[in-house]
Amino acid sequence: MTVPLTEAFIAKRLHLAYQPNKRAATDGYAEWKSEKRLKNAAVLVPFVWFADEWHLVLTRRTEIVEHHKGQVSFPGGAGNSDETTPEETALREAEEEIGLKPEDVRLLGRLNDIITVTHYRVTSVAGVMPWPYPLRPEPAEVDRIFTIPLLWLSDRNNWSEQPFTPEGAPRSFPVVIYHSYDGEVLWGASARIVQIFLKVLKG
């Protein structure tokens, strides 16, 4: 991957790779047989430029949220009944979880959907936000907000696939686990989203 990347280049890659009718990628899809059970959700993949490179903004979830307790994730969640696009959901959730105002985000495009083991169909929406920014974690949902450099995430030496979670729980499918960065371990669905995005950038 060539760094730095322009916003226009990222947006073009996303546009070329997006396939709205493609069957969603998943870990462990065989665990259920019908997509009718799936709930729609969206996450924002926020980009910031500082220290002469792109970073992704991530959160560590609290131990009191319903799903993925204590895990590293992108801001996001389930869609509301009055929301008609993943962008609406992703921007609302980002404002609720980290205090990022929708008008401060320049949307670049979507990634193809993924399905999580918690039965969500997740659409990832990429966008650029200002930096520095007065982020405000929602105490009930977010313990910490931090960034990881995109170049570090793209380094194959910084992640592996294992048949278990970081806590050692066995899985019947490979789990992407990044090495610790700034004390945080990115793994699971959020790590898969990063992997898909990096493949899009490579074309």
N, CA, C and O of each residue as an XYZ file, in Angstrom:
812
protein
N       0.840     -1.195      0.000
C       0.000      0.000      0.000
C       0.872      1.239      0.000
O       1.841      1.324      0.754
N       0.527      2.211     -0.853
C       1.283      3.447     -0.928
C       0.712      4.468      0.047
O      -0.499      4.685      0.093
N       1.590      5.091      0.823
C       1.181      6.109      1.779
C       2.007      7.346      1.507
O       3.212      7.190      1.311
N       1.473      8.588      1.474
C       0.080      8.873      1.821
C      -0.900      8.586      0.691
O      -0.534      8.573     -0.484
N      -2.133      8.361      1.065
C      -3.232      8.152      0.139
C      -4.123      9.391      0.161
O      -4.356      9.971      1.221
N      -4.612      9.790     -0.987
C      -5.505     10.943     -1.025
C      -6.941     10.501     -0.748
O      -7.293      9.337     -0.940
N      -7.754     11.436     -0.299
C      -9.162     11.135     -0.086
C      -9.819     10.689     -1.391
O     -10.637      9.770     -1.398
N      -9.458     11.340     -2.485
C     -10.045     10.995     -3.781
C      -9.696      9.564     -4.181
O     -10.539      8.848     -4.721
N      -8.460      9.144     -3.919
C      -8.045      7.786     -4.249
C      -8.817      6.775     -3.413
O      -9.291      5.767     -3.937
N      -8.945      7.040     -2.120
C      -9.676      6.130     -1.241
C     -11.126      6.013     -1.698
O     -11.669      4.911     -1.780
N     -11.753      7.157     -1.996
C     -13.149      7.150     -2.427
C     -13.322      6.373     -3.732
O     -14.296      5.639     -3.900
N     -12.381      6.535     -4.645
C     -12.459      5.816     -5.926
C     -12.356      4.310     -5.718
O     -13.118      3.545     -6.309
N     -11.411      3.881     -4.877
C     -11.254      2.448     -4.596
C     -12.515      1.867     -3.974
O     -12.947      0.774     -4.340
N     -13.104      2.599     -3.031
C     -14.326      2.129     -2.389
C     -15.458      2.003     -3.403
O     -16.203      1.024     -3.395
N     -15.577      2.987     -4.261
C     -16.630      2.974     -5.279
C     -16.464      1.787     -6.225
O     -17.445      1.122     -6.560
N     -15.249      1.518     -6.652
C     -15.007      0.431     -7.597
C     -15.247     -0.941     -6.965
O     -15.671     -1.876     -7.644
N     -14.975     -1.058     -5.665
C     -15.053     -2.364     -5.006
C     -16.431     -2.675     -4.447
O     -16.744     -3.838     -4.193
N     -17.255     -1.661     -4.252
C     -18.539     -1.884     -3.573
C     -19.506     -2.662     -4.458
O     -19.745     -2.295     -5.608
N     -20.061     -3.746     -3.905
C     -21.020     -4.601     -4.613
C     -22.239     -4.800     -3.712
O     -22.251     -5.722     -2.895
N     -23.260     -3.956     -3.844
C     -24.387     -3.996     -2.907
C     -25.163     -5.299     -2.896
O     -25.794     -5.625     -1.891
N     -25.135     -6.053     -3.987
C     -25.902     -7.299     -4.050
C     -25.067     -8.540     -3.747
O     -25.555     -9.667     -3.831
N     -23.807     -8.315     -3.395
C     -22.943     -9.456     -3.101
C     -23.302    -10.049     -1.744
O     -23.585     -9.324     -0.791
N     -23.285    -11.388     -1.671
C     -23.550    -12.052     -0.390
C     -22.489    -11.631      0.627
O     -21.293    -11.635      0.335
N     -22.938    -11.277      1.796
C     -22.042    -10.723      2.801
C     -21.008    -11.744      3.250
O     -21.314    -12.923      3.428
N     -19.774    -11.271      3.431
C     -18.707    -12.120      3.969
C     -18.937    -12.322      5.459
O     -19.520    -11.466      6.124
N     -18.478    -13.456      5.980
C     -18.725    -13.732      7.393
C     -17.741    -14.743      7.948
O     -17.131    -15.522      7.216
N     -17.607    -14.707      9.256
C     -16.942    -15.780      9.987
C     -18.030    -16.701     10.519
O     -18.946    -16.248     11.206
N     -17.937    -17.987     10.207
C     -18.876    -18.936     10.783
C     -20.295    -18.833     10.256
O     -21.249    -19.063     11.000
N     -20.450    -18.486      8.966
C     -21.803    -18.326      8.421
C     -22.628    -19.599      8.551
O     -23.853    -19.523      8.657
N     -21.993    -20.763      8.547
C     -22.731    -22.021      8.620
C     -23.443    -22.206      9.954
O     -24.237    -23.134     10.110
N     -23.166    -21.332     10.911
C     -23.796    -21.462     12.225
C     -25.288    -21.133     12.166
O     -26.025    -21.483     13.087
N     -25.743    -20.472     11.112
C     -27.177    -20.248     10.916
C     -27.492    -20.372      9.432
O     -26.619    -20.203      8.580
N     -28.755    -20.669      9.139
C     -29.120    -21.005      7.766
C     -29.885    -19.910      7.042
O     -29.948    -19.926      5.813
N     -30.464    -18.963      7.758
C     -31.313    -17.971      7.113
C     -30.865    -16.562      7.448
O     -30.632    -16.228      8.610
N     -30.746    -15.731      6.406
C     -30.386    -14.339      6.631
C     -31.573    -13.535      7.160
O     -31.406    -12.372      7.530
N     -32.761    -14.127      7.203
C     -33.924    -13.419      7.709
C     -33.769    -13.084      9.192
O     -34.405    -12.154      9.687
N     -32.939    -13.825      9.891
C     -32.739    -13.586     11.317
C     -31.781    -12.429     11.576
O     -31.658    -11.965     12.710
N     -31.111    -11.968     10.544
C     -30.080    -10.959     10.739
C     -30.671     -9.579     10.996
O     -31.699     -9.207     10.430
N     -29.992     -8.826     11.870
C     -30.373     -7.438     12.150
C     -29.396     -6.515     11.438
O     -28.193     -6.776     11.412
N     -29.907     -5.446     10.866
C     -29.054     -4.502     10.154
C     -28.340     -3.566     11.113
O     -28.915     -3.088     12.090
N     -27.079     -3.317     10.812
C     -26.264     -2.408     11.621
C     -25.263     -1.714     10.704
O     -25.048     -2.130      9.566
N     -24.663     -0.661     11.217
C     -23.646      0.067     10.451
C     -22.596      0.607     11.405
O     -22.883      0.921     12.560
N     -21.370      0.710     10.900
C     -20.292      1.320     11.666
C     -19.644      2.396     10.815
O     -19.643      2.327      9.586
N     -19.095      3.389     11.493
C     -18.294      4.398     10.816
C     -16.827      4.028     10.957
O     -16.356      3.735     12.056
N     -16.110      4.043      9.850
C     -14.659      3.831      9.857
C     -14.029      5.214      9.686
O     -13.847      5.675      8.559
N     -13.693      5.883     10.803
C     -13.243      7.276     10.717
C     -11.739      7.377     10.453
O     -10.928      6.762     11.146
N     -11.389      8.165      9.438
C     -10.005      8.449      9.098
C      -9.608      9.817      9.651
O     -10.383     10.772      9.603
N      -8.392      9.889     10.173
C      -7.818     11.182     10.550
C      -6.387     11.240     10.031
O      -5.708     10.216      9.959
N      -5.930     12.429      9.670
C      -4.578     12.622      9.173
C      -3.774     13.400     10.206
O      -4.085     14.554     10.501
N      -2.752     12.773     10.750
C      -1.818     13.490     11.605
C      -0.503     12.723     11.651
O      -0.437     11.544     11.303
N       0.543     13.422     12.091
C       1.896     12.854     12.096
C       2.262     12.308     10.718
O       2.948     11.292     10.603
N       1.792     13.001      9.665
C       2.130     12.683      8.274
C       1.632     11.322      7.810
O       2.234     10.718      6.923
N       0.546     10.831      8.391
C      -0.024      9.580      7.898
C      -1.480      9.451      8.347
O      -1.932     10.140      9.261
N      -2.200      8.546      7.676
C      -3.575      8.256      8.046
C      -3.635      7.345      9.260
O      -2.843      6.414      9.401
N      -4.586      7.631     10.127
C      -4.906      6.770     11.260
C      -6.386      6.440     11.204
O      -7.171      7.192     10.627
N      -6.776      5.309     11.805
C      -8.169      4.977     12.001
C      -8.535      5.222     13.461
O      -7.765      4.897     14.365
N      -9.701      5.789     13.683
C     -10.185      6.031     15.041
C     -11.010      4.829     15.484
O     -11.930      4.401     14.787
N     -10.671      4.293     16.647
C     -11.368      3.125     17.190
C     -11.754      3.385     18.641
O     -11.292      4.342     19.261
N     -12.603      2.521     19.164
C     -13.005      2.624     20.555
C     -12.794      1.282     21.256
O     -12.746      0.228     20.621
N     -12.670      1.351     22.568
C     -12.784      0.125     23.364
C     -14.113      0.176     24.103
O     -14.389      1.118     24.846
N     -14.930     -0.844     23.892
C     -16.268     -0.873     24.470
C     -16.220     -1.161     25.974
O     -15.269     -1.764     26.471
N     -17.242     -0.729     26.674
C     -17.306     -0.976     28.111
C     -17.667     -2.438     28.381
O     -17.938     -3.207     27.459
N     -17.666     -2.793     29.637
C     -18.044     -4.142     30.036
C     -19.541     -4.255     30.310
O     -20.009     -5.303     30.755
N     -20.294     -3.193     30.050
C     -21.724     -3.227     30.346
C     -22.587     -3.142     29.083
O     -23.815     -3.153     29.173
N     -21.950     -3.059     27.899
C     -22.730     -3.068     26.665
C     -23.287     -4.469     26.423
O     -22.804     -5.442     27.003
N     -24.302     -4.571     25.566
C     -24.971     -5.857     25.356
C     -24.085     -6.853     24.631
O     -24.038     -8.025     25.005
N     -23.370     -6.398     23.583
C     -22.549     -7.297     22.779
C     -21.104     -6.819     22.733
O     -20.831     -5.625     22.854
N     -20.176     -7.766     22.556
C     -18.755     -7.474     22.343
C     -18.164     -6.633     23.483
O     -17.482     -5.635     23.250
N     -18.439     -7.053     24.692
C     -17.970     -6.326     25.876
C     -16.449     -6.218     25.888
O     -15.744     -7.204     25.671
N     -15.953     -5.014     26.142
C     -14.527     -4.795     26.289
C     -13.718     -4.914     25.013
O     -12.490     -4.862     25.065
N     -14.365     -5.071     23.876
C     -13.635     -5.270     22.631
C     -13.359     -3.947     21.922
O     -14.050     -2.949     22.128
N     -12.337     -3.973     21.091
C     -12.019     -2.824     20.241
C     -12.972     -2.831     19.051
O     -13.188     -3.872     18.430
N     -13.539     -1.678     18.738
C     -14.507     -1.625     17.652
C     -14.551     -0.232     17.044
O     -14.005      0.724     17.594
N     -15.204     -0.141     15.912
C     -15.533      1.148     15.317
C     -16.848      1.630     15.918
O     -17.672      0.811     16.325
N     -17.062      2.949     15.983
C     -18.356      3.425     16.466
C     -19.467      2.966     15.540
O     -19.358      3.087     14.320
N     -20.536      2.439     16.121
C     -21.626      1.944     15.298
C     -22.627      1.157     16.106
O     -22.481      1.000     17.318
N     -23.652      0.659     15.424
C     -24.679     -0.115     16.099
C     -25.842     -0.409     15.181
O     -25.768     -0.196     13.971
N     -26.919     -0.903     15.771
C     -28.105     -1.301     15.010
C     -28.834     -0.080     14.466
O     -28.820      0.990     15.074
N     -29.472     -0.257     13.311
C     -30.226      0.820     12.703
C     -31.555      1.058     13.397
O     -32.153      0.132     13.944
N     -32.012      2.290     13.372
C     -33.345      2.640     13.866
C     -34.371      2.480     12.749
O     -34.025      2.488     11.568
N     -35.623      2.335     13.134
C     -36.691      2.102     12.152
C     -36.879      3.276     11.200
O     -37.368      3.092     10.085
N     -36.502      4.474     11.619
C     -36.690      5.645     10.762
C     -35.480      5.963      9.901
O     -35.481      6.957      9.175
N     -34.443      5.129      9.972
C     -33.234      5.360      9.180
C     -33.289      4.550      7.892
O     -33.595      3.358      7.910
N     -32.991      5.206      6.775
C     -33.116      4.556      5.472
C     -31.786      4.167      4.852
O     -31.759      3.429      3.867
N     -30.677      4.651      5.410
C     -29.361      4.325      4.852
C     -28.380      3.970      5.971
O     -28.529      4.433      7.102
N     -27.379      3.147      5.652
C     -26.327      2.864      6.636
C     -25.587      4.123      7.072
O     -25.134      4.212      8.213
N     -25.463      5.092      6.175
C     -24.773      6.337      6.524
C     -25.472      7.041      7.683
O     -24.818      7.542      8.597
N     -26.805      7.077      7.642
C     -27.554      7.689      8.740
C     -27.246      6.987     10.061
O     -26.994      7.632     11.079
N     -27.270      5.661     10.025
C     -27.014      4.891     11.240
C     -25.595      5.107     11.750
O     -25.392      5.358     12.937
N     -24.618      5.009     10.861
C     -23.221      5.137     11.262
C     -22.936      6.513     11.856
O     -22.248      6.620     12.871
N     -23.457      7.558     11.234
C     -23.201      8.914     11.726
C     -23.920      9.174     13.049
O     -23.368      9.825     13.936
N     -25.144      8.672     13.185
C     -25.857      8.827     14.460
C     -25.108      8.120     15.581
O     -24.906      8.682     16.657
N     -24.699      6.890     15.320
C     -23.994      6.127     16.351
C     -22.671      6.787     16.720
O     -22.295      6.809     17.892
N     -21.963      7.325     15.728
C     -20.689      7.988     16.014
C     -20.905      9.217     16.886
O     -20.106      9.498     17.779
N     -21.976      9.944     16.629
C     -22.268     11.112     17.473
C     -22.621     10.676     18.891
O     -22.172     11.288     19.860
N     -23.422      9.624     19.016
C     -23.825      9.147     20.340
C     -22.654      8.571     21.117
O     -22.532      8.804     22.320
N     -21.783      7.814     20.435
C     -20.729      7.084     21.137
C     -19.475      7.907     21.395
O     -18.864      7.788     22.457
N     -19.084      8.749     20.427
C     -17.822      9.473     20.593
C     -17.952     10.986     20.431
O     -16.947     11.694     20.491
N     -19.165     11.494     20.229
C     -19.369     12.934     20.138
C     -18.946     13.554     18.824
O     -18.680     14.754     18.761
N     -18.880     12.746     17.763
C     -18.492     13.247     16.443
C     -19.737     13.742     15.709
O     -20.645     12.957     15.436
N     -19.788     15.026     15.391
C     -20.956     15.591     14.730
C     -20.988     15.168     13.258
O     -19.960     15.216     12.582
N     -22.161     14.753     12.755
C     -22.266     14.286     11.366
C     -21.750     15.289     10.342
O     -21.167     14.900      9.330
N     -21.963     16.581     10.600
C     -21.545     17.590      9.632
C     -20.025     17.747      9.554
O     -19.512     18.418      8.659
N     -19.307     17.126     10.497
C     -17.849     17.198     10.490
C     -17.200     16.012      9.783
O     -15.976     15.878      9.786
N     -18.012     15.161      9.183
C     -17.502     13.960      8.512
C     -17.682     14.095      7.004
O     -18.772     14.415      6.530
N     -16.615     13.851      6.257
C     -16.682     13.784      4.800
C     -16.735     12.306      4.399
O     -15.728     11.602      4.471
N     -17.895     11.851      3.985
C     -18.078     10.443      3.649
C     -17.351     10.092      2.355
O     -17.362     10.862      1.395
N     -16.722      8.924      2.341
C     -15.945      8.474      1.185
C     -16.584      7.298      0.452
O     -16.377      7.135     -0.751
N     -17.359      6.475      1.162
C     -17.966      5.311      0.521
C     -18.187      4.186      1.509
O     -17.934      4.323      2.705
N     -18.670      3.059      0.976
C     -18.989      1.890      1.793
C     -18.072      0.716      1.456
O     -17.499      0.641      0.370
N     -17.951     -0.190      2.413
C     -17.386     -1.509      2.164
C     -18.519     -2.502      1.981
O     -19.643     -2.247      2.414
N     -18.240     -3.628      1.347
C     -19.234     -4.692      1.278
C     -19.584     -5.172      2.688
O     -18.743     -5.156      3.587
N     -20.827     -5.596      2.866
C     -21.313     -5.991      4.181
C     -20.562     -7.205      4.725
O     -20.025     -8.023      3.977
N     -20.546     -7.288      6.055
C     -20.100     -8.510      6.711
C     -21.201     -8.954      7.666
O     -22.064     -8.162      8.044
N     -21.164    -10.221      8.050
C     -22.107    -10.757      9.029
C     -21.326    -11.197     10.253
O     -20.310    -11.882     10.133
N     -21.793    -10.808     11.424
C     -21.092    -11.142     12.659
C     -21.703    -12.385     13.305
O     -22.816    -12.795     12.973
N     -20.961    -12.964     14.221
C     -21.460    -14.148     14.931
C     -22.611    -13.797     15.865
O     -23.289    -14.693     16.368
N     -22.841    -12.514     16.104
C     -23.988    -12.081     16.911
C     -25.199    -11.770     16.033
O     -26.159    -11.144     16.483
N     -25.144    -12.219     14.765
C     -26.273    -12.159     13.836
C     -26.628    -10.738     13.399
O     -27.803    -10.386     13.290
N     -25.607     -9.933     13.151
C     -25.797     -8.611     12.569
C     -25.211     -8.584     11.163
O     -24.129     -9.117     10.918
N     -25.940     -7.957     10.245
C     -25.393     -7.624      8.931
C     -24.879     -6.193      9.042
O     -25.654     -5.255      9.228
N     -23.566     -6.039      8.925
C     -22.934     -4.751      9.201
C     -22.431     -4.112      7.912
O     -21.680     -4.724      7.153
N     -22.857     -2.869      7.677
C     -22.322     -2.066      6.588
C     -21.320     -1.080      7.169
O     -21.636     -0.338      8.099
N     -20.113     -1.075      6.618
C     -19.058     -0.171      7.086
C     -18.996      1.045      6.169
O     -18.882      0.913      4.950
N     -19.072      2.224      6.765
C     -19.066      3.485      6.033
C     -17.789      4.238      6.374
O     -17.544      4.548      7.540
N     -16.978      4.533      5.373
C     -15.707      5.228      5.602
C     -15.901      6.732      5.492
O     -16.646      7.214      4.640
N     -15.219      7.469      6.368
C     -15.311      8.927      6.325
C     -14.099      9.574      6.961
O     -13.434      8.973      7.804
N     -13.817     10.795      6.556
C     -12.690     11.560      7.093
C     -13.222     12.591      8.078
O     -14.213     13.266      7.802
N     -12.569     12.709      9.218
C     -12.956     13.687     10.232
C     -11.768     14.583     10.572
O     -10.624     14.195     10.333
N     -12.012     15.771     11.125
C     -10.910     16.665     11.490
C     -10.092     16.081     12.638
O     -10.560     15.233     13.398
N      -8.852     16.567     12.737
C      -7.997     16.155     13.862
C      -7.010     17.268     14.176
O      -6.387     17.796     13.255
N      -6.841     17.648     15.441
C      -7.516     17.105     16.633
C      -8.993     17.453     16.664
O      -9.456     18.353     15.962
N      -9.726     16.716     17.499
C     -11.172     16.891     17.577
C     -11.613     16.647     19.021
O     -11.084     15.750     19.677
N     -12.576     17.433     19.530
C     -13.021     17.269     20.924
C     -13.945     16.069     21.102
O     -15.141     16.232     21.347
N     -13.395     14.871     20.981
C     -14.199     13.660     21.114
C     -14.674     13.485     22.557
O     -14.001     13.882     23.508
N     -15.857     12.878     22.686
C     -16.476     12.696     23.999
C     -17.043     11.279     24.076
O     -18.094     11.011     23.492
N     -16.369     10.359     24.788
C     -16.890      8.988     24.885
C     -18.176      8.935     25.706
O     -18.292      9.581     26.747
N     -19.138      8.153     25.218
C     -20.356      7.893     25.974
C     -20.033      6.883     27.079
O     -19.678      5.745     26.770
N     -20.146      7.268     28.372
C     -19.658      6.407     29.465
C     -20.272      5.012     29.505
O     -19.612      4.061     29.925
N     -21.516      4.877     29.079
C     -22.168      3.572     29.137
C     -21.687      2.628     28.049
O     -21.860      1.415     28.159
N     -21.079      3.180     26.988
C     -20.718      2.348     25.840
C     -19.225      2.316     25.535
O     -18.718      1.306     25.047
N     -18.517      3.402     25.812
C     -17.129      3.527     25.362
C     -16.205      3.829     26.536
O     -16.383      4.822     27.241
N     -15.220      2.965     26.734
C     -14.206      3.192     27.762
C     -13.077      4.087     27.278
O     -12.522      4.874     28.045
N     -12.738      3.958     25.984
C     -11.583      4.694     25.479
C     -11.718      4.924     23.980
O     -12.269      4.090     23.262
N     -11.208      6.066     23.515
C     -11.103      6.370     22.090
C      -9.628      6.525     21.756
O      -8.907      7.215     22.477
N      -9.166      5.905     20.685
C      -7.749      5.956     20.336
C      -7.601      5.780     18.830
O      -8.586      5.533     18.136
N      -6.399      5.903     18.329
C      -6.150      5.720     16.897
C      -5.037      4.695     16.677
O      -4.185      4.476     17.538
N      -5.075      4.075     15.494
C      -4.007      3.171     15.057
C      -3.612      3.587     13.642
O      -4.487      3.784     12.799
N      -2.317      3.726     13.361
C      -1.891      4.125     12.003
C      -2.298      3.079     10.958
O      -2.181      1.875     11.189
N      -2.767      3.551      9.831
C      -3.159      2.654      8.756
C      -1.971      1.848      8.239
O      -2.119      0.676      7.893
N      -0.804      2.464      8.185
C       0.379      1.748      7.718
C       0.720      0.591      8.647
O       1.099     -0.483      8.180
N       0.590      0.795      9.955
C       0.843     -0.282     10.920
C      -0.158     -1.407     10.711
O       0.216     -2.579     10.739
N      -1.412     -1.072     10.504
C      -2.448     -2.082     10.292
C      -2.207     -2.883      9.020
O      -2.595     -4.049      8.938
N      -1.569     -2.265      8.026
C      -1.337     -2.946      6.749
C      -0.118     -3.867      6.772
O       0.093     -4.636      5.835
N       0.677     -3.796      7.824
C       1.885     -4.615      7.935
C       1.504     -6.042      8.313
O       0.959     -6.271      9.393
N       1.784     -7.000      7.436
C       1.405     -8.403      7.663
C       2.046     -8.978      8.916
O       1.542     -9.958      9.464
N       3.137     -8.398      9.380
C       3.781     -8.890     10.585
C       3.017     -8.547     11.863
O       3.347     -9.040     12.942
N       1.985     -7.690     11.735
C       1.287     -7.213     12.924
C      -0.031     -7.922     13.212
O      -0.757     -7.524     14.123
N      -0.352     -8.969     12.447
C      -1.574     -9.713     12.739
C      -1.436    -11.173     12.329
O      -0.558    -11.538     11.547
N      -2.316    -11.989     12.870
C      -2.319    -13.415     12.550
C      -3.754    -13.918     12.552
O      -4.662    -13.211     12.989
N      -3.959    -15.129     12.067
C      -5.252    -15.795     12.132
C      -5.121    -16.994     13.057
O      -4.210    -17.807     12.903
N      -6.026    -17.102     14.011
C      -5.972    -18.166     15.005
C      -7.353    -18.802     15.161
O      -8.360    -18.140     14.907
N      -7.423    -20.070     15.572
C      -8.728    -20.722     15.776
C      -9.283    -20.475     17.178
O      -9.971    -21.327     17.742
N      -8.978    -19.310     17.731
C      -9.458    -18.970     19.070
C      -9.430    -17.451     19.243
O      -8.787    -16.741     18.469
N     -10.129    -16.964     20.258
C     -10.163    -15.538     20.554
C      -8.931    -15.157     21.374
O      -8.208    -16.044     21.829
N      -8.671    -13.866     21.576
C      -7.539    -13.477     22.431
C      -7.640    -14.028     23.854
O      -6.627    -14.194     24.534
N      -8.875    -14.313     24.301
C      -9.052    -14.892     25.634
C      -8.873    -16.405     25.634
O      -8.928    -17.036     26.690
N      -8.659    -16.991     24.455
C      -8.435    -18.424     24.361
C      -9.676    -19.248     24.077
O      -9.594    -20.476     24.049
N     -10.833    -18.612     23.863
C     -12.051    -19.363     23.546
C     -11.953    -19.940     22.136
O     -11.649    -19.203     21.198
N     -12.204    -21.240     21.961
C     -12.061    -21.858     20.632
C     -13.139    -21.380     19.669
O     -14.263    -21.080     20.071
N     -12.777    -21.316     18.396
C     -13.701    -20.975     17.327
C     -13.543    -21.995     16.214
O     -12.471    -22.573     16.041
N     -14.613    -22.215     15.460
C     -14.572    -23.169     14.351
C     -14.131    -22.504     13.063
O     -14.191    -23.123     12.001
N     -13.689    -21.253     13.132
C     -13.268    -20.496     11.959
C     -12.083    -19.623     12.359
O     -11.916    -19.332     13.543
N     -11.258    -19.198     11.406
C     -10.086    -18.378     11.740
C     -10.500    -17.002     12.270
O     -11.413    -16.367     11.741
N      -9.823    -16.562     13.307
C     -10.065    -15.255     13.911
C      -8.855    -14.366     13.638
O      -7.724    -14.733     13.957
N      -9.096    -13.200     13.046
C      -8.013    -12.242     12.826
C      -7.723    -11.529     14.142
O      -8.617    -10.951     14.759
N      -6.460    -11.579     14.562
C      -6.045    -10.937     15.806
C      -4.803    -10.107     15.530
O      -3.773    -10.633     15.110
N      -4.908     -8.807     15.768
C      -3.742     -7.938     15.656
C      -2.928     -7.985     16.943
O      -3.459     -8.253     18.021
N      -1.638     -7.720     16.814
C      -0.808     -7.560     17.999
C      -1.269     -6.325     18.760
O      -1.952     -5.461     18.211
N      -0.893     -6.255     20.009
C      -1.280     -5.106     20.824
C      -0.664     -3.819     20.278
O       0.513     -3.778     19.922
N      -1.482     -2.777     20.220
C      -1.002     -1.449     19.843
C      -1.514     -0.470     20.886
O      -2.720     -0.359     21.108
N      -0.604      0.231     21.518
C      -0.970      1.180     22.574
C      -1.846      0.508     23.629
O      -2.766      1.116     24.176
N      -1.540     -0.758     23.899
C      -2.268     -1.494     24.919
C      -3.613     -2.043     24.486
O      -4.341     -2.596     25.310
N      -3.964     -1.906     23.214
C      -5.264     -2.361     22.723
C      -5.084     -3.464     21.687
O      -4.155     -3.429     20.881
N      -5.994     -4.451     21.721
C      -5.932     -5.580     20.797
C      -7.163     -5.547     19.888
O      -8.292     -5.720     20.346
N      -6.929     -5.325     18.611
C      -7.985     -5.313     17.594
C      -8.142     -6.726     17.056
O      -7.169     -7.342     16.620
N      -9.367     -7.239     17.086
C      -9.589     -8.598     16.601
C     -11.053     -8.767     16.195
O     -11.859     -7.851     16.357
N     -11.388     -9.944     15.665
C     -12.765    -10.265     15.347
C     -13.318     -9.474     14.172
O     -12.607     -9.211     13.202
N     -14.600     -9.093     14.262
C     -15.289     -8.438     13.147
C     -14.627     -7.120     12.769
O     -14.508     -6.808     11.585
N     -14.195     -6.345     13.756
C     -13.560     -5.060     13.450
C     -12.242     -5.266     12.717
O     -11.909     -4.504     11.810
N     -11.495     -6.289     13.103
C     -10.252     -6.599     12.398
C     -10.549     -7.055     10.974
O      -9.801     -6.724     10.053
N     -11.632     -7.813     10.778
C     -12.022     -8.239      9.433
C     -12.371     -7.031      8.568
O     -12.021     -6.988      7.388
N     -13.053     -6.059      9.147
C     -13.387     -4.845      8.407
C     -12.113     -4.156      7.942
O     -12.022     -3.720      6.794
N     -11.132     -4.056      8.829
C      -9.854     -3.450      8.456
C      -9.201     -4.233      7.326
O      -8.686     -3.642      6.376
N      -9.218     -5.555      7.420
C      -8.614     -6.386      6.378
C      -9.310     -6.183      5.027
O      -8.647     -6.075      3.995
N     -10.626     -6.132      5.038
C     -11.370     -5.918      3.797
C     -11.010     -4.559      3.211
O     -10.794     -4.439      2.005
N     -10.945     -3.539      4.053
C     -10.622     -2.200      3.585
C      -9.226     -2.151      2.967
O      -9.033     -1.528      1.923
N      -8.262     -2.796      3.597
C      -6.896     -2.790      3.071
C      -6.830     -3.471      1.706
O      -6.087     -3.035      0.827
N      -7.615     -4.551      1.529
C      -7.668     -5.208      0.228
C      -8.277     -4.287     -0.833
O      -7.841     -4.282     -1.985
N      -9.276     -3.518     -0.439
C      -9.883     -2.547     -1.365
C      -8.843     -1.519     -1.816
O      -8.782     -1.177     -2.997
N      -8.039     -1.033     -0.897
C      -7.031     -0.039     -1.238
C      -5.986     -0.601     -2.204
O      -5.469      0.114     -3.061
N      -5.690     -1.872     -2.054
C      -4.690     -2.485     -2.932
C      -5.254     -2.747     -4.321
O      -4.501     -2.850     -5.289
N      -6.584     -2.855     -4.424
C      -7.235     -3.066     -5.712
C      -7.158     -4.486     -6.217
O      -7.671     -4.788     -7.294
